[in-house]
Amino acid sequence: MNHTVLFKRLLILITALFIVCSSFAFVRLPAIINDNMVLQQKSNVVLWGWADAGEKISIAVSWNKKPIAVKADDKGNWSINIKTIQAGGPYIITFTASNTITINNVLLGEVWLASGQSNMEFFLSKNSNNSYTGVINYQQEIKEADYPFICMIDIPNKVADELQTDFTGKWKICSPQTADTFSAVAYFFAREIFKATSYPIGIINATWGGTPAESWTKKSVLENDPDFNVILERYKKQCEDFPVEFEKYKLALDKWKADTSKRKGGAPSAPIGPTHNISPYKLYNGMIAPIIPYTLKGVIWYQGENNADRAFQYRRLFPAMIANWRYDFKNGKLPFYFVQISPHRSQNAEIRDAQLYTYRNVPYTSMAVTTDNGDSVNIHPRNKKLVGERLSLWALKNEYGKKDIIVSGPLYKSSKTEGNKIRIAFDYADGLVAKDGSLKEFTIAGNDQDFVPAQAIIEGNTIVVWSDAVAEPAAVRFAWANVPSPNLYNKAALPASPFRTDNW
């Protein structure tokens, strides 16, 4: 046999082997389906991934003896619903096509998405550039953070023009070796739920400091609402102007970076370009889309600081974002628990009012009041334990059957004019008390809308407000300031939310 014939036969053999090998699919999984993950207990959870078009994948879960098969569509995508049992584990999930992937230490429990800006991103310990020191007593908190049934996965910060399907990341088990970079609010929330229920807790951490709500909202939601078109138009203009302003931007950014080590909490934010994290819809694309349709128990949210200058718009934007997420996660009743913005010189009463408005008007939402946890010069108050615990009160009562818990301080419900006085009624008003003296932070106005300091007294579960300077009162406002220091609490020692009775 000559060399030419031998070469041709060898080439045919190599080609045949290539065809055979390439005909086998290698099943792939998204990063969120990985070792140490937590799946929602007693649910019909979604598992998904990719393979060759038409490829069959067998899925075996160790809590169920019978494997389930699924077939990839003509684009190689596949997904399947798997029934989970009551909380427990660890379990194993095996995916088999031409290759086999085994996922170990799978826990069945409660899955919560923690999202928002820097106050949710805030680590238990110092962050990487030391721009803030961790939570109060963080060394001891980290030392005690030994909870193998609490796991967290971080979604990397990513701005994306198009919807993303995956990210890079791994679930990490809560331990003194890993807890330093846990979201502090999410950790304290998860710890309270675990202590009360013994359920494994999974936290998906999708956070980025300095971000407005529109960054976390799907583009189509913004496009299809005339009130939000201004957001997209403003961004479009930024992009058009950006090449002209690029040199100025670079110089400003370099100057800001050089000065970062000298900055203290509450200092001006970095200069921005149109690819920054304030871009509308692009964080939804890069950080929320990749985890859809992972089955959630609910969402905890701490954001609003970057919308404070457009607080009235936030009254519609925030509910629209919540509806967007509920629709995409296919759960119209998805619990959405959020933190009311703490006192700070850059914040205002209107943003807190917009959040109270959302709580009152959007079903299955709840709000943790933090007027007693502010810092006028540091927008990152360090007592994140208080915040996580107050969020957990709502979850423990609404989701986990702890019916005797008082979930909130007084929340304004209604008002009634009685001569030259106005009587205010609240929810969660049992045991109203003025801490450290008489009630303060109340103002009152007539139809001239000129608010003046008011006197206020507790009568049962109501507050009566008046001023000798206002003969015919029309409205009351409470804690209506950037940095209020109110002292109205209920018997559970929880503070009242700022409020107004008017719609001026």
C-alpha positions as CSV (number, residue, x, y, z in Angstrom):
1,M,0.0,0.0,0.0
2,N,1.5,3.3,-1.0
3,H,1.7,6.4,1.2
4,T,-1.0,8.2,-0.7
5,V,-3.6,5.5,-0.2
6,L,-2.6,5.2,3.5
7,F,-2.9,9.0,4.0
8,K,-6.4,9.1,2.4
9,R,-7.6,6.2,4.6
10,L,-6.2,7.9,7.7
11,L,-7.9,11.1,6.7
12,I,-11.3,9.3,6.3
13,L,-10.9,7.6,9.7
14,I,-10.1,10.9,11.4
15,T,-13.0,12.6,9.7
16,A,-15.4,9.8,10.8
17,L,-14.1,9.9,14.4
18,F,-14.7,13.7,14.4
19,I,-18.2,13.3,13.1
20,V,-19.0,10.6,15.7
21,C,-17.5,12.6,18.6
22,S,-19.2,15.8,17.5
23,S,-22.6,14.1,17.4
24,F,-22.5,13.7,21.2
25,A,-23.8,16.6,23.2
26,F,-22.2,17.9,26.3
27,V,-24.9,19.0,28.6
28,R,-24.1,22.3,30.2
29,L,-25.7,24.0,33.2
30,P,-26.0,27.6,34.3
31,A,-23.7,28.7,37.2
32,I,-26.6,28.9,39.6
33,I,-27.2,25.2,39.3
34,N,-24.1,24.0,41.0
35,D,-22.6,22.4,44.2
36,N,-24.0,23.7,47.5
37,M,-27.1,25.3,45.9
38,V,-30.4,25.6,47.7
39,L,-33.6,24.7,45.9
40,Q,-37.0,25.9,47.0
41,Q,-38.7,23.2,49.1
42,K,-42.1,21.7,48.4
43,S,-42.2,23.4,45.0
44,N,-42.2,22.7,41.3
45,V,-38.7,24.1,40.7
46,V,-37.2,24.8,37.3
47,L,-33.9,23.3,36.2
48,W,-32.4,24.3,32.8
49,G,-29.4,24.3,30.6
50,W,-28.0,23.6,27.2
51,A,-27.1,20.7,24.9
52,D,-27.1,19.8,21.2
53,A,-30.4,20.3,19.4
54,G,-32.6,17.3,20.0
55,E,-30.3,15.8,22.6
56,K,-31.9,13.8,25.4
57,I,-30.9,14.5,29.0
58,S,-31.6,12.3,32.0
59,I,-31.9,13.9,35.4
60,A,-31.8,12.0,38.6
61,V,-32.5,13.6,42.0
62,S,-31.6,11.6,45.1
63,W,-34.8,12.5,46.9
64,N,-36.8,10.7,44.1
65,K,-35.9,7.3,42.8
66,K,-37.3,7.8,39.3
67,P,-35.1,9.8,36.8
68,I,-36.8,12.3,34.5
69,A,-35.9,12.9,30.9
70,V,-35.9,16.1,28.9
71,K,-35.1,16.9,25.3
72,A,-33.2,20.0,24.1
73,D,-35.1,22.1,21.5
74,D,-33.8,22.9,18.0
75,K,-31.6,25.7,19.5
76,G,-30.1,23.4,22.2
77,N,-32.1,24.9,25.1
78,W,-33.8,22.7,27.6
79,S,-35.7,23.1,30.9
80,I,-37.8,20.9,33.1
81,N,-39.8,21.2,36.3
82,I,-38.8,19.0,39.2
83,K,-40.9,18.5,42.3
84,T,-39.1,19.1,45.6
85,I,-40.0,17.7,49.0
86,Q,-39.8,19.2,52.4
87,A,-36.7,21.0,53.6
88,G,-33.6,18.9,54.1
89,G,-30.5,17.5,52.5
90,P,-27.8,17.2,51.4
91,Y,-28.9,15.6,48.1
92,I,-27.3,14.9,44.8
93,I,-28.6,15.7,41.3
94,T,-27.1,14.0,38.3
95,F,-27.5,15.2,34.7
96,T,-26.6,12.6,32.0
97,A,-26.3,13.0,28.2
98,S,-23.1,12.0,26.5
99,N,-21.4,13.4,29.5
100,T,-22.4,13.4,33.2
101,I,-22.6,16.3,35.6
102,T,-23.1,15.6,39.3
103,I,-24.2,18.4,41.6
104,N,-23.4,17.7,45.2
105,N,-24.6,19.0,48.6
106,V,-27.9,20.2,47.2
107,L,-30.2,21.5,50.0
108,L,-33.9,21.9,49.9
109,G,-35.1,25.0,51.8
110,E,-35.9,28.6,51.3
111,V,-34.5,30.7,48.4
112,W,-34.4,34.5,48.6
113,L,-33.1,37.0,46.1
114,A,-31.3,39.9,47.8
115,S,-30.9,42.9,45.6
116,G,-30.5,46.7,45.4
117,Q,-27.6,49.1,45.8
118,S,-24.7,49.5,48.3
119,N,-26.6,49.1,51.5
120,M,-27.7,45.6,50.5
121,E,-24.2,45.0,48.9
122,F,-22.5,46.1,52.2
123,F,-20.3,43.2,53.4
124,L,-20.2,41.8,56.9
125,S,-16.5,42.9,56.9
126,K,-14.6,45.7,55.2
127,N,-15.2,46.0,51.5
128,S,-12.3,45.5,49.1
129,N,-11.3,49.2,48.7
130,N,-11.8,50.0,52.5
131,S,-14.4,52.7,51.6
132,Y,-16.4,51.4,54.6
133,T,-15.7,49.3,57.6
134,G,-18.0,46.3,58.1
135,V,-21.0,46.0,60.4
136,I,-20.8,46.8,64.1
137,N,-18.7,44.2,65.9
138,Y,-17.9,42.5,62.5
139,Q,-15.0,40.5,63.9
140,Q,-17.2,38.7,66.4
141,E,-20.1,38.4,63.9
142,I,-17.8,36.7,61.4
143,K,-16.3,34.4,64.0
144,E,-19.8,33.2,64.9
145,A,-21.0,32.9,61.3
146,D,-20.9,29.1,61.2
147,Y,-24.1,28.1,59.4
148,P,-23.6,25.2,56.9
149,F,-27.3,25.4,56.0
150,I,-27.0,29.0,54.8
151,C,-25.5,29.4,51.4
152,M,-25.1,32.4,49.1
153,I,-24.2,33.0,45.5
154,D,-23.0,36.3,44.2
155,I,-24.0,37.6,40.8
156,P,-21.0,39.5,39.4
157,N,-21.5,43.2,38.6
158,K,-22.3,43.4,34.9
159,V,-23.7,46.0,32.5
160,A,-25.2,44.3,29.4
161,D,-26.9,45.7,26.3
162,E,-28.7,42.4,25.8
163,L,-30.3,39.8,28.1
164,Q,-27.7,37.5,29.4
165,T,-28.2,33.8,30.0
166,D,-25.4,33.0,32.5
167,F,-22.8,34.4,34.8
168,T,-19.6,33.2,36.5
169,G,-20.0,32.3,40.2
170,K,-20.4,29.6,42.8
171,W,-22.5,28.9,45.8
172,K,-20.5,29.3,49.0
173,I,-21.4,27.8,52.4
174,C,-21.6,30.3,55.3
175,S,-18.6,29.8,57.6
176,P,-16.1,32.1,59.4
177,Q,-13.9,31.6,56.3
178,T,-16.4,32.8,53.8
179,A,-18.9,35.1,55.6
180,D,-16.8,38.3,55.4
181,T,-18.0,39.0,51.9
182,F,-21.7,38.0,52.5
183,S,-24.2,40.7,52.1
184,A,-24.7,41.8,55.7
185,V,-28.4,42.5,55.5
186,A,-29.0,39.2,53.6
187,Y,-26.9,37.3,56.1
188,F,-28.7,38.6,59.2
189,F,-32.1,38.1,57.4
190,A,-31.2,34.5,56.6
191,R,-29.8,33.8,60.1
192,E,-33.1,34.9,61.7
193,I,-35.2,32.7,59.3
194,F,-32.9,29.7,59.9
195,K,-33.0,30.1,63.7
196,A,-36.8,30.3,63.7
197,T,-37.4,27.4,61.2
198,S,-34.2,25.3,60.9
199,Y,-34.8,25.4,57.1
200,P,-31.7,25.7,54.8
201,I,-31.6,29.2,53.4
202,G,-30.2,30.1,50.0
203,I,-29.4,33.8,49.2
204,I,-28.9,35.0,45.6
205,N,-27.0,38.2,45.9
206,A,-27.5,40.6,43.0
207,T,-26.4,44.0,44.2
208,W,-24.5,47.0,42.9
209,G,-23.8,50.3,44.7
210,G,-25.1,53.6,43.4
211,T,-27.7,52.1,41.1
212,P,-31.2,53.5,40.4
213,A,-34.3,51.3,40.0
214,E,-34.5,51.8,36.3
215,S,-31.1,49.9,36.0
216,W,-32.9,46.9,37.4
217,T,-36.0,47.2,35.2
218,K,-36.4,45.4,31.9
219,K,-36.1,47.6,28.8
220,S,-39.5,46.8,27.4
221,V,-41.2,47.9,30.7
222,L,-39.5,51.3,30.3
223,E,-40.3,51.5,26.6
224,N,-44.0,50.7,27.0
225,D,-44.7,53.3,29.6
226,P,-44.9,57.0,28.5
227,D,-43.9,58.2,31.9
228,F,-40.6,56.2,31.8
229,N,-39.7,57.3,28.2
230,V,-37.9,60.3,29.7
231,I,-35.5,57.9,31.4
232,L,-34.6,56.3,28.0
233,E,-34.4,59.7,26.3
234,R,-32.0,61.0,28.9
235,Y,-29.8,58.0,28.6
236,K,-29.9,58.2,24.8
237,K,-28.7,61.8,24.9
238,Q,-25.9,60.8,27.4
239,C,-24.7,58.2,24.9
240,E,-24.9,60.7,22.0
241,D,-22.9,63.3,23.9
242,F,-20.5,60.8,25.4
243,P,-17.8,60.8,22.6
244,V,-17.6,64.6,22.8
245,E,-17.3,64.6,26.6
246,F,-15.1,61.5,26.8
247,E,-11.9,63.3,27.5
248,K,-13.5,65.4,30.3
249,Y,-15.0,62.2,31.7
250,K,-11.6,60.5,31.8
251,L,-10.0,63.4,33.5
252,A,-12.8,63.7,36.1
253,L,-12.7,59.9,36.7
254,D,-8.9,59.9,37.2
255,K,-9.2,62.8,39.6
256,W,-12.0,61.0,41.5
257,K,-10.0,57.8,41.7
258,A,-7.0,59.6,43.0
259,D,-9.0,61.1,45.8
260,T,-11.1,58.0,46.8
261,S,-8.9,57.1,49.7
262,K,-9.6,60.5,51.3
263,R,-13.4,60.2,50.9
264,K,-15.8,59.5,53.7
265,G,-19.3,58.2,53.6
266,G,-21.7,60.5,51.9
267,A,-19.0,62.1,49.6
268,P,-20.0,62.8,46.0
269,S,-20.3,59.7,43.7
270,A,-17.9,59.0,40.9
271,P,-18.4,60.8,37.6
272,I,-20.4,58.7,35.1
273,G,-20.4,57.6,31.5
274,P,-23.2,55.9,29.6
275,T,-21.8,52.4,30.3
276,H,-21.9,53.0,34.0
277,N,-24.2,51.1,36.3
278,I,-26.8,53.8,36.3
279,S,-27.7,52.9,32.7
280,P,-31.4,51.9,32.5
281,Y,-32.2,48.2,32.1
282,K,-28.6,47.0,31.7
283,L,-28.3,45.6,35.2
284,Y,-31.5,43.7,34.7
285,N,-29.9,42.3,31.5
286,G,-26.6,41.4,33.1
287,M,-27.6,40.4,36.7
288,I,-31.3,39.4,36.9
289,A,-32.0,37.8,33.5
290,P,-29.3,35.1,34.1
291,I,-31.1,33.7,37.2
292,I,-34.6,33.5,35.6
293,P,-36.4,31.1,36.0
294,Y,-34.8,30.0,39.3
295,T,-37.6,29.3,41.8
296,L,-37.7,31.9,44.6
297,K,-39.5,32.2,47.9
298,G,-39.2,36.0,47.8
299,V,-37.1,39.1,47.4
300,I,-35.5,41.4,49.9
301,W,-34.6,44.8,48.5
302,Y,-32.6,47.8,49.7
303,Q,-32.5,50.6,47.2
304,G,-33.9,54.1,46.5
305,E,-31.1,56.4,47.4
306,N,-30.2,56.9,43.8
307,N,-33.9,57.8,43.0
308,A,-34.4,60.3,45.8
309,D,-34.1,63.2,43.4
310,R,-36.9,61.7,41.4
311,A,-39.0,60.4,44.3
312,F,-42.4,61.1,42.7
313,Q,-41.4,59.1,39.7
314,Y,-40.4,56.3,42.0
315,R,-44.0,55.9,43.1
316,R,-44.6,54.4,39.7
317,L,-41.2,53.1,38.8
318,F,-40.6,50.9,41.8
319,P,-44.0,49.2,41.5
320,A,-43.4,48.7,37.8
321,M,-40.1,47.0,38.6
322,I,-41.7,44.7,41.1
323,A,-44.4,43.8,38.6
324,N,-41.7,43.1,36.0
325,W,-39.8,40.7,38.3
326,R,-43.0,38.9,39.3
327,Y,-44.0,38.4,35.7
328,D,-40.6,37.1,34.7
329,F,-40.2,34.8,37.7
330,K,-43.8,33.6,36.9
331,N,-45.1,34.4,40.4
332,G,-47.6,37.2,40.6
333,K,-47.6,36.9,44.4
334,L,-43.8,36.9,44.9
335,P,-43.2,38.4,48.3
336,F,-41.2,41.6,48.0
337,Y,-39.8,43.0,51.2
338,F,-37.9,46.3,51.1
339,V,-36.1,48.7,53.4
340,Q,-37.3,52.3,53.8
341,I,-34.3,54.7,53.2
342,S,-32.6,55.7,56.4
343,P,-32.0,59.3,57.4
344,H,-29.1,60.9,55.5
345,R,-28.3,64.4,54.3
346,S,-28.6,63.4,50.6
347,Q,-32.0,61.7,51.1
348,N,-35.4,63.2,51.5
349,A,-38.9,62.6,52.9
350,E,-40.3,62.1,49.5
351,I,-38.4,58.9,48.8
352,R,-39.6,57.4,52.1
353,D,-43.1,58.5,51.2
354,A,-42.8,56.8,47.8
355,Q,-41.8,53.6,49.5
356,L,-44.7,53.9,52.0
357,Y,-47.0,54.5,49.0
358,T,-45.6,51.3,47.3
359,Y,-46.3,49.3,50.5
360,R,-49.9,50.6,50.6
361,N,-50.6,50.0,46.9
362,V,-48.7,47.0,45.8
363,P,-50.0,43.6,47.2
364,Y,-47.5,41.2,48.9
365,T,-45.0,43.9,49.7
366,S,-43.7,44.9,53.2
367,M,-41.5,47.6,54.4
368,A,-38.9,47.7,57.2
369,V,-38.7,51.2,58.8
370,T,-35.2,52.4,59.7
371,T,-35.6,56.0,60.9
372,D,-33.7,55.1,64.0
373,N,-30.7,53.7,62.1
374,G,-29.5,56.7,60.1
375,D,-26.3,58.6,59.9
376,S,-26.4,62.2,58.5
377,V,-22.9,62.0,57.0
378,N,-22.6,58.3,56.2
379,I,-25.1,56.8,53.7
380,H,-24.0,53.3,54.9
381,P,-25.2,52.9,58.5
382,R,-23.3,50.0,60.0
383,N,-26.1,48.4,62.0
384,K,-27.1,46.0,59.3
385,K,-28.2,43.5,61.9
386,L,-31.2,45.7,62.8
387,V,-32.1,46.0,59.1
388,G,-31.9,42.2,58.4
389,E,-33.9,41.4,61.5
390,R,-36.7,43.9,60.7
391,L,-37.0,42.4,57.2
392,S,-37.2,38.9,58.8
393,L,-40.1,39.9,61.0
394,W,-42.3,40.3,57.9
395,A,-41.1,37.1,56.4
396,L,-41.5,35.1,59.7
397,K,-45.1,36.2,60.1
398,N,-46.2,36.2,56.4
399,E,-44.3,33.2,55.1
400,Y,-43.5,31.1,58.1
401,G,-46.6,31.2,60.3
402,K,-45.2,33.1,63.3
403,K,-48.5,34.9,63.8
404,D,-47.7,36.5,67.2
405,I,-44.9,38.6,65.8
406,I,-45.4,42.4,65.5
407,V,-43.8,43.1,62.2
408,S,-43.6,46.9,62.1
409,G,-43.8,50.2,63.9
410,P,-46.8,52.5,63.4
411,L,-47.8,52.9,59.8
412,Y,-50.1,55.8,58.9
413,K,-53.6,54.7,57.9
414,S,-56.0,57.6,58.1
415,S,-56.7,61.1,59.5
416,K,-59.8,62.9,60.7
417,T,-60.2,66.6,61.4
418,E,-61.7,67.4,64.8
419,G,-62.2,71.2,65.1
420,N,-58.7,72.7,65.3
421,K,-57.0,69.3,65.6
422,I,-56.3,66.3,63.4
423,R,-56.5,62.8,64.7
424,I,-54.2,60.2,63.1
425,A,-54.8,56.5,63.0
426,F,-52.2,53.8,62.4
427,D,-51.7,50.2,61.7
428,Y,-49.4,48.4,64.3
429,A,-50.4,51.1,66.8
430,D,-50.7,48.9,70.0
431,G,-48.8,50.5,72.8
432,L,-47.9,53.8,71.2
433,V,-45.2,55.5,73.1
434,A,-43.0,58.7,72.9
435,K,-39.5,57.6,73.5
436,D,-37.5,60.1,75.7
437,G,-40.1,62.7,76.3
438,S,-42.9,64.3,74.4
439,L,-43.7,63.5,70.7
440,K,-41.7,65.4,68.2
441,E,-41.3,65.8,64.4
442,F,-45.0,66.6,63.8
443,T,-46.0,69.6,61.7
444,I,-49.4,70.9,60.7
445,A,-50.8,73.2,58.0
446,G,-54.0,74.8,56.8
447,N,-55.0,75.1,53.2
448,D,-52.2,77.6,52.7
449,Q,-49.9,74.6,52.8
450,D,-47.6,76.4,55.3
451,F,-46.4,73.7,57.7
452,V,-45.5,74.8,61.2
453,P,-44.3,72.8,64.2
454,A,-47.2,71.1,66.0
455,Q,-48.0,69.6,69.4
456,A,-49.0,66.0,69.5
457,I,-50.3,63.6,72.2
458,I,-51.1,60.0,72.3
459,E,-54.7,59.0,72.9
460,G,-55.1,55.3,72.9
461,N,-54.0,54.0,69.5
462,T,-54.2,57.4,67.9
463,I,-52.2,60.6,67.8
464,V,-53.9,64.0,68.1
465,V,-52.0,66.9,66.5
466,W,-52.6,70.7,66.6
467,S,-51.0,74.1,66.7
468,D,-52.4,77.3,68.1
469,A,-51.1,79.0,64.9
470,V,-53.4,76.9,62.7
471,A,-57.1,77.5,63.4
472,E,-58.4,75.3,60.5
473,P,-55.9,72.5,60.0
474,A,-55.9,70.6,56.7
475,A,-52.8,68.3,56.8
476,V,-50.2,66.8,59.1
477,R,-46.7,65.6,58.3
478,F,-44.4,63.5,60.4
479,A,-40.6,63.2,60.3
480,W,-40.7,65.1,57.0
481,A,-37.0,65.9,56.6
482,N,-33.8,64.5,55.1
483,V,-32.5,63.6,58.6
484,P,-35.4,63.3,61.0
485,S,-35.1,62.1,64.5
486,P,-38.7,61.0,65.5
487,N,-39.5,59.3,68.7
488,L,-42.9,57.6,68.1
489,Y,-42.7,53.8,68.7
490,N,-45.1,51.0,69.5
491,K,-45.0,48.4,72.3
492,A,-42.6,46.2,70.2
493,A,-40.1,49.1,70.3
494,L,-40.4,49.6,66.5
495,P,-40.4,53.1,65.0
496,A,-43.2,54.8,63.1
497,S,-42.7,55.5,59.4
498,P,-42.6,59.1,58.2
499,F,-45.8,60.1,56.6
500,R,-48.0,62.9,55.3
501,T,-51.8,63.1,55.2
502,D,-51.9,65.4,52.2
503,N,-51.2,64.9,48.5
504,W,-49.9,68.4,47.8
